[in-house]
Amino acid sequence: MIRTPAKAAGQRCPQKEQLVGLPTVSTSTNQDIPDEVTLVSILRACAILKDTIRGRKIHTEICKRGLHISNVFIGNTLVNMYAKCGALQEARQVLNELLHQDTVSWTALIAGYCQYGYAEEALVAFEEMQGMNIYPNALTFTCILKACGMLPAQEKGQEIHIEIARHGMLERDVVLGSALVDMYAKCGALAKAQEVFKGLPVCNVVSWTSLIAGYCQYGCADEALACLRQMEQYGPPPNETTFTCILNACASMGSITKSQQMHGKIVKLGFLTNTCELGNALVDMYIKCGVFSKAQQLFNDLPIKDIVSWTTLITGYGQHGYIEEALQIFDQMKREGISSNAVTLTCILNACGNTQAAQKGKGIHAEIIKGGLLKANIMLGNALVDMYAKCASPIKAQQVFNELSSPNLVSWTSLIAGYCQNGYGEEALYFFQRMKEDGFSPDIVTLACILRACGCIGAAEKGREIHAEIIRAGLLLNSSILRSSLLDMYIKIGALARAREVYSELQYRDVVSMNALIAGYCQQGLGEKAIECFEKFKHEGYYDAVTFLCLLKAFGRMGAAGMGQTYYEAMTTNYGIFPTIEHHICMVDLFCRSGYFHKALALIQTLPHFDYNQSCFVLLGACQRLGNTNLARLAFQCVSGFHELLSCSLSQRSTSI
């Protein structure tokens, strides 16, 4: 059989040019029919380019000749092509049809499973391979260790480690050693990862980076930085991936100084011009350190930007409450012609929900429908349900929910929470029941929502049923949200004694559950019970500024100015809690309600300017309500005087600038 010149061209360049000028598989002359070596070359090019269409055409030609069954080399290349293209079912089918399966064919399939995130399938295939007495090679073990790290499956990883060590493979394969370090690190066995690392004959940049990444993943930022210092002193130079991990460590520490030091090193090494990944990690790091101006400046100066760059900035603004800024960046991204991905759109929908920007959310919804993204991405669907729920449109949220092809627990919880937040307790209970009938077990968030619904509509029986379910699942011990939600539910249905019993029975109490109980008593007009509760349990140390705010409001309803003043003064002297503007306003209101206007005025005069201004308005309102015109006039003068002082201050500042 005559080789065509195209075969040589295919050998010269392993990239896109391999497919250019190669003979088609439908030529009529025997001389131009590609030989087996050429077919293999084309399949390899298809794998590189992930060109399954061309690959399937070559596969058809191979099947016509019967080569896929008889020629193990071509068969293995076919498995590899489909696996690298992500067509894993077709890869498995080709493997099943091979007369002679070997280590190469099975490893190609296992590598494909790992590449596309199917770690469990990779382990199953590995077991099948061993069951057929086909022995794995170093590449097979490397792939399986990767799968163990992805799951994580430390026990299986240790079995592989023993087998590798038994055959003495670690001494001669640095890639395998790095894979072992990476597996243990991803499984959280950091001491074991370090032990393997120290035992390696040669540590390359991958093994160093794997150890550093493990420290970062499990919150050991100091250890990660110490490891980097050792690497710089004794090991190979860190690469872009190493610094990406280290930036995550700096972000978790919130250390601006260390962040700036790493930034300087990266700039000095010239890494920012090579890849988007490092620039994106830097933006993310500054956001997590709270330095938004630096993050924005860095983003503006990035030599290379991708959709992740934009999404990182948008997400950062959104998660820290800068919703308007997030929306502005999103609009700028669209103006520059950058197409949104599911993560970006999800972040923007969250921002719309948090600001109740329903119109903007509807626009995003239309964009999602236009792109046909809703059915393919459950994360987007859930974000849409949540957005409409937060924008007080639970019916619209349900419509979106109904369009989801496979709603998950998050979908159900978002819908239930939406009905609950908008006062539709009956509907929340109905969908909770439907969710359980569909085979979903509620999580902590779902249960907290449904307890709130029970409290809102007075569904005492259902509330007790949920309480029993929570106890059976052993969820109260580790969930502050559930504890406070449970107390709130019993208080709202009027079972105050039961609420007190529940609090006393809690194995783990905290300030959130204490505040829930005290606030509940206050909402029911039982100020004395709130105070009694605080006095009984204060020795446990579960109190904060919110606790005292609840107590001061209780004193206000009782008209107990003397007791209120005692607790207000004790906040700082006895409990180490400094009053905020809310506490000051509560006390001014309490004095006014009790007729102690002179005390209210005396307190106001001791406050900082802005607290002083707001408190004066409270005093003014009380005077008007109670008909005390003389003091009302004085309060008005206080407010006017403040505004004059403020105006003067601003004028002086403007002049000095």
N, C-alpha and C positions, 0 to 999 in steps of 0.2 A: 504494500500500500504506500502511495506516494504522499509525503508530508507536504503540506502547503506552506508558502512563505508566511502565512498568517500565524502559523504555530510559533515561528521564531519571534514574530512581533509580540505574541502573547508572553513569551519568556522574557523579553527585554524589559517589560514594564508591568508590575503587578497591580496597577491602578486602572482607571477608567479606560485607558487606551487598549487594554486587553480585549475589550468588546468591540472596538472600532476596527473594521476591515476583516473581522473573522468571518468565515464562510457561514452561510445560513444552512440550516439542517434540511432544507427542502430542495436542494439542488439535484438536478437530474443526472449529471455525468458522474460516473464513479470516481473520476480523477479528483473532483472537487469535494467529495464527501470527507468530512473531517475524520482523522484517525483518533484512536483512543487517547493518545497523549494530548491532542488538541482539545478534545472534549473535556478532559480533566482540567486543562488550563482555563477553558471558558467557564466551567463550573466554579473554579476558584475565584475568577473575576466576579461572577454573579454573587458569590458569598461576600466578597469585599464591598460590593456596591449595594448589597441587599436587594438584588434584582430577581425577585421570584418569578416574574413573568418570563424573562429569558431563560431562567433556570428550568422552569417547567417545560419549555419547548425542547431544551437539550435533553431533559429527562425522557420526554416522549420519543425522541430519536434513539436514545439509549435502549428504551424498552422494545422498540421495533427490532433492534439487533439482538435483544436478549442479553445485553452486556451487564445489566444491573444485577443479574442473578449469578452469572458465571465469573465475572471479573470483580474480585474483592476490592481492588484499588479504585475502580469507578464507583462501586457501591458505597464505599466509605466516603468518597468525595461527595456523592449525592447526599448522604446523611449529614455531612458537615455543612453543605450548602444550605439545606433546608433549616438546619439548627441555627446557623448564624443569621439567617433571614427571619428567624422567629416563627417559622412554619413548623412547629414542633410535632404536631400530629402527623404531618407528612414525613418528617424525619423518622419518626417511630415506625411508620408504615414501611418505609424503605428498608429500615433495619430488620424488621420482621421478615421481609421477603428475601433477604440475603441468605445464600446457601452456606456461606462461610463468614460467620460473625467473629470479630476479633477485638482486641483491646482498643484499636484505633476507632472502629465504628461505635463501640459503646461509649468511649470517652468523648467522641464528637457529640453524641446525644446528651450525655451528662453535662458537658460544657454549655450546650444550648439551654438546658433547663436552668442552670445557674445564671447564665447571662441575662435571662428574661425573668428571673425572680421565682422560679418554680423549684425551691429548695427541697421540698418534700418529695416531689417527683424525681429529683436527682438522686436522693437517697434510695428510693424504691428501685430505680434503674440500676444503681450500684449493687444492691442486694441480688437482683436478677442476674447481673453480670457474674457475680461471684458464685451464684448457684449453678451457673453453666461452666464453672471451672475455668473461666477466662480471667487471667490474673491482671490486676490493674498496674499501670506504670506510674511514674512520678507525676505526669500531667493529670491522670485520673485522680490520684490522691489529692493533688492541689485543688482540683475542682470540688471534690467531696468535702474537703476542709472548709472551703468557701461556703458550701451549702450548710455545714454545721454552724458556722458563724452567723449566717443569715437567720437561722430559725429562732433562737440559738439552741444547739443540741450538743452540750458539752460532753455528755457521756459517750455519745457516738464518736465525737471528735477524739476523745481519749483512746477509744478502741483503735482508731486509725493511727494515732500517735504510736501506740504500742507496736502495731504491725510495721509501721515505717522504721521504727527503731530496731526491730528484730532483723530487718533486712539491711541495716546499716546505710539507709538511704540519706539520712540527714548529713552525714559527713561529706557527701559528694554533690549535694543539690541545694544551693542557697535559696532557690525559689521555693522549694518545699519547706525549708526552715522558716522562711518569712510567712508562708501560708499558715504554719502551725502557730506562730506568734499572733498572727491576725485572728485566727480562730479562737484562741484562748482569750484574747483581748475583747473580742466582740461578745463572748459569752460571759464577760465580767470576771473571769478568773485571772485577775491582773498579776497576782503573785506567780501563778503558773506561767503566764506569758513571759514575765521577766526571767523566770528560771530557764525556760527554753531559749530565750534570747541570749542569756549569758553563756549557754552551752553551745551556741552556734560557732563553728570554726571561722566563718566569715559573716559579718553583719553588713548588709548593703542598705541603701537608702530606704528600700521597701520595708525591711524588718524594723529599722529605727522608727519609721513613720507609723507602722502598724502598732507599735508599742505606745507611741505618743497619742495616736488616735484612740486607743483603748482608754488611756487615762482621761482624755477629754470626754469621751462618751459617758463615762461613769462619774463625772464630776470631780476628778482629781486634777484640778488645774495646776496646782503647785508642782505635783509630780511630773506633769507634762512639760512644764517650763524647765524643771531640773533636767529632764531627759534631753530636752533640746540643747541645753548648755553642754551636756556631756557629748552629744552628737557633734556639736560645733568644735569641741576640743579634741575628741578621739575618733570620730566617725567620718563618714562621707559628708560632703556639703548637703545641707537640707535643700529639697526641691520645692516646687510650688505646692504640691500636695501636703508636704510637711507643714508649711506655713499656714495653709488653709486650716489645718487642725489646730495649730497654735492660736490662730485668731479666734477660734471658737472658745478656747480656754480663756483667753483674755476677756472675751465677751461675758463668759459665765462668772468671772471674778468681778466684772464691772470696773476694772482697773484702767483708768485713762492713761496713766503713766506707762504701764507695760504695753498698752495698745499702741501708743505713739512710738515706743521703742521698736516694736515689731514692724510697724508701718515704715519707719525709717530704714530698717534692714531690707525690707522688700523693695523699696524704691532704689536703694543702693545697688541691689543685685539685678535691677532691671527687669524684675518678673512681671510687673504690671503691663508691660507692652506685649507679653506673650499669650495671655489667657484672660478670659472674663472671670473665671472662677475666683481668683485671688481678689480682684477688685470688688466682686460681689460680697466676698467674705469680709473685706475691710468695711464696706458700707454697713453690713449687718452688725459688725463689731461695734462701730461707733454709735449705731442706733441703740444697741443693748446697753451701752455705757451711758446713754442719755445725752450724747453730744450730737444733736440733730443738725446743727449748723455745719459741723465738720462732715457728717455723713452726706449732707446735701452738696457741699462743696466738692467732696471727693467724687460723688456720683457725676456731677457736672464735668469734672476733669478726666473721667475715665476715658482712656484712648479707645477701648473696645467696650461696647454695651450690648447686652442681649436681653431677652425677655425676663430672665432671672434678675438682672440688674434692676429693671423697673419694678418687678414684683417685690423684690427685697425692700426697696424704699417705700413702696405703697403699703406693704404689710407692716413695716416698722411704724410708720405714721399712724396707721389704723389701730394697731395693738396698743399704742400708747395714748390713744384718745385724741390724736390730731386728725380728726375725721375730714375736716375741710381741706387740709393739706394733702391727705391721701387722695381725695377726689380730684384736686387740682393736678396732681402728678399723673393720675389716670387720664385726665382729659389731654394733658400735654403729650402723653405717650401715644394717644390716638391721633393727635394732630401730626405727629412725626411719622405716622404710618406704621407703627409697631402693632402687630396683631396680638390680641390678648390670648392668654392660655387659661386653663381651668382654674389654676391657683390664683392668678390675678383677679379673675372675675369673682371668685369666691371671696377674696379679701374685700373687694369693692362692695359686694352684696352685704357683707358683715358691717362695713362702714355705713351703708345706707340704712340698715336695720338699727344700728346704734344711734343714728341721728334722725330716725324716722323720715328719711328722705325718700318717700314712696315714689315720687315721679321719676327720680333718678334710677331707683330700683327697677321700675317698670321698663325704663329704657334699656337697662342691662339685660332684663328678661327677654326683651325683643331681640337683642343682639345674640343671646344664647340660642333662641329658637331659630333665628336666621342661619346660624352656624351649625345647626343640628346637633348641638352639644348635650342637650338635656338627657336624652335616653342613654347616651354613652357614658355619662359621668354622674355617678350618684352623689359625689361630693358637691357638685354644682346644684343638683336638685335639692339637696338638704339645705344648702345656703339660701336658695330661693324660698323654700318653705319657712325658714327661720326669719328671713327678711320681711316677708309679708306678715308673719305673726307679730313681729316687733313693731310693724307699721300699723297695727290695729286692724289688719285685714285677714282675720282667721279663715274666712270663707275662701278668699283667694289662695291662702296657704293650702287649704284642703284641695282646691282645684289642681294646684301644682303637684301635690302629693299623689292625687289620683292618676296623674300622667306618668309617674315614675314607674319604670319597668320592674325594678326589684327594690322596693323600699327596705331599708335596714333599720336597726334599732334607733340610730340617730334620726332618721326620717320620722319615725313614729313619735319619738320624744319631742322633736321640734314642733310637730303638729299638736301634741297634747299640751306642751308648754304654751303654745300660741293661744289655744282656747282658754287655758287657765289664766294667763296674763291679762286677757281681755274680758274676764268675768263670766266665761261660759263653762262653769263647773260641770254641768250635766254632760255637755258634749265631750269634755276632757275625760270623764269617767267612761263614757260610751266607747271612745277610741282606745282607751286603756284596755278595756275588755276585748275589743277586736284585735288589738296588738297581741294579747296573750293567746287568743284563739288561733292566730297566725303562727304561733310557735316561738314568739320572741319573749325572752325573760327580761323584765325591767332591770335597769341599772340604777345606781344611786340618784342620778339626775331625774330619771323618769319617776321614781318613787317620791322624791322631794316635790315634784310638780303635782303628783296625784294627791299627796297629803295636803298640799295647799288648796287643791280643788275641793277636797272633802271639808276643809275648814270653811271655805267660802260659802258652800251651799248647806252646811250643817249635816253632812252625811256621816253621822256618828258611827253607824254600823260598819260602813265601808272603811272608815278610818281605822277602826279597831282591827278589821281584817288585814289591812295593809301593815299595821303595827306588828301583828302576829307573823306576817310574811317576812318582815324585816328581821325580827328576832330569830326566826328559823334559819335565815340566811347568814346570821352573825354579822350584820352590816353596821350595827350601831357603834361598835367599838372604834372603827376607823373612819367614821364619817361625821364630821362636825355639822355638815349641811343637813343630814338626816336627823340628827339629834334636835337641832333647832326647829326643823320643819315639823317634827313630831310634837314638840311642845306647843308650837304655834297652832297646830291643828286642834289639839285638845282644848286650848284656851278659847279658840274661836267657836267651838261647838258648845262652850259653856262648862266643860268638864274640868274646872280649875283644880279641884282636889286631885283628879287623876294626873293632871299636868305636873303638879307638885310631886306626886308619887313617882312619876316617870323620871323626873329630874333626880330625885333621891336614889332611885334604883340604878341610874346610869353608872356603869363601871368606869367610864372616862368622861369627866365633865370638863368643860372649857368655858372661856369667856363668851363665846357665841351662844351656847345653850343657856348660860346665866342671863345674858341680855334678852334672849327670846322669852324667858319666863317673866322677867321683870317688865319688859315692854308689853307682854300679854296682859299682865295684871293692870298696867296703866291704861291700856286701850279699853279694858272693861270697867274702868272707873274705880278700880280697887287699889288706890294708892297705898293704903295701910298694909295690904298684903305684899305689895312690891317692896316696901321698906322692910317688912318683917323677913321677907325672903333674902334680901341683901344682907341684913344683919346676921341671919343664920349661917349663910354660906361664905361670907366675906373672908373668913380665915383661910379659905382654900386659895385665895389670891386671884380669883376669876372676876376681875373688874377692869374696866378701861374708861376712856372718855365717854363712850356711848352709854355705859352703865349709869354714870352720873347724870348724863343728859336726860335719861328716862326718869331717874329719881327726881330731878328738879321739875320736870313736867308733872310728875305725880304730886309734888308739893304745891305746884301751881293750881291744880284742880282741887286740891284740898284747902287751899288758902292758908297753908301753914308756912308763913314767911320766916318765922323764927327757925324752924327745923331746916328749911331750905337754905337759909344763910349759914347754919352750922355745917351742913354737908358741903356747901359751896366753898367755904373757907378750909374745910378739912381735905378737900381734893388735893391741894398743894402740900399742906403741912403734914397730913397723916398718910396720904396715899401716893404722893409723888406724881400727880397728874395735873398738868397745867391747863386752866380753863381756856376754851376757844371762844370765838365770837358767839357761837350758839349757846354756850353756857352763860355768857354775859347777858345776852338778850333774854334768856329764860329767867334769870334773876331779876332783871329790870321789870319784866312782865309780872313776875311773882310779887315783887314789892308793890307794883301799881295795883294789882288785883286785891291786895290786902290793905290798900289805902296808905301805904308808906311811901308817899311820893318823894319826901325829902331823902329817904334812903336810896331810892332809885336814882335821884339826881346826884347824890354823893358818890354812888358807884360809877355812874357815867363819867363823872369828872376825873376819875382815876384811870380811865381806859385810854389806849392808844387812839390816834386820830380816826382811823377807819371804823374801829369798833365803836368809838364814841358817836360817830355819825349815825350808824345803824341803830344804836341803842336809843339815841334821841328820837328817832322816828317811832320807836316802840312806845316811848314815854309820851310823845305827842298824841299817838293814837289812843292811849289809855286815858289821857286827860280829856280828849274830845268825847270818848265813850262815857266817861263818868261826870262830865260837865265841869271839870276844874279849869276854868278859863284862865286864871292867873298863872298857873303852872304851865298850861298849854302855851301861853304867850312866851314864857321863859324857854320852853322846849323849842319853840319855833325859832327864837333868837339863837339858841345853841346850834340848830341846824344851819341857819343862815350864816352864823359866824364861822362855822366849819367850811362852808362853801367859799366864803371870802378868803379864809386861810389857805384853802386848797388852790384857789385861783392865783393868789399871791405867790404861793410856793412854785406853781407851774410857770408863772411869769418869770420869776427869778431864775429858775432852771433854764428856761428858754434863752434868757439874756446871757447867762453864763456860757451856754453852748455857742 
